[in-house]
């Protein structure tokens, strides 16, 4: 049985997630928001503005309206909330997304229980290892 447990998120993972959220928020507002963020970055601290400018050029946000990550649809946000005009498909889509969100939540709960069980087993093993030397010394 494969007992792989996903590692807990590190500080860098959280920072990366926060930066991705900021990127998505700016993308929703368009090129003007990116330019405003870059100007504010230069005003606050020139390396921040320079980093934003470099990112805009590297990711081609400076010269194009569409972005690479726009093609990869996300389940949350506004991308799926616009009705298509087909009521049957819209109902199916909403039901499927709700089911996927529920399954995702159940999976995260399952992972949390696995982590707790692993932590308890490690703690019990630690406590048992602490008892053994004391019993030998008596």
Phi, psi and omega in degrees: 000131180280119184253042179287129176238129182298138179292153178292151183289136181270175178299319180296323177296318179294320178295316178299320178294319179295317179295324177295321177296318178296317178302314180296320180297316178294321179297322179297331183267350173097186185296326180299322179294321178296318180294319178297319178296321179294316179297315178297325177296318177294323180292316183291308180198122188303328178295328179293313178299319179295321178295318179295317178300315178299318179294320180297320179289314181298319183271003179066021176285339182288327190245358182226160179270327181262149182240154182302319185282354175292332180291331179272106184288148178248151180285330180261159178102201188265354187294325182257000185276346181281125179294145181271345184101345178259105186298321181295316179294317180300318179294316178299316181298314179298317179296317180294317179296320178296318179297317179296320178296319178296316179296322178297315179298317178297320179296317178297321176297318178299315178299321179297318178296321177298317179298316180296319179296319178296315179300318180295318179297318178295320179293316178299319178296319178298314180296321177295320180291333178285331181287322187301311182295324180293323179293326180288327182284339181276000000 
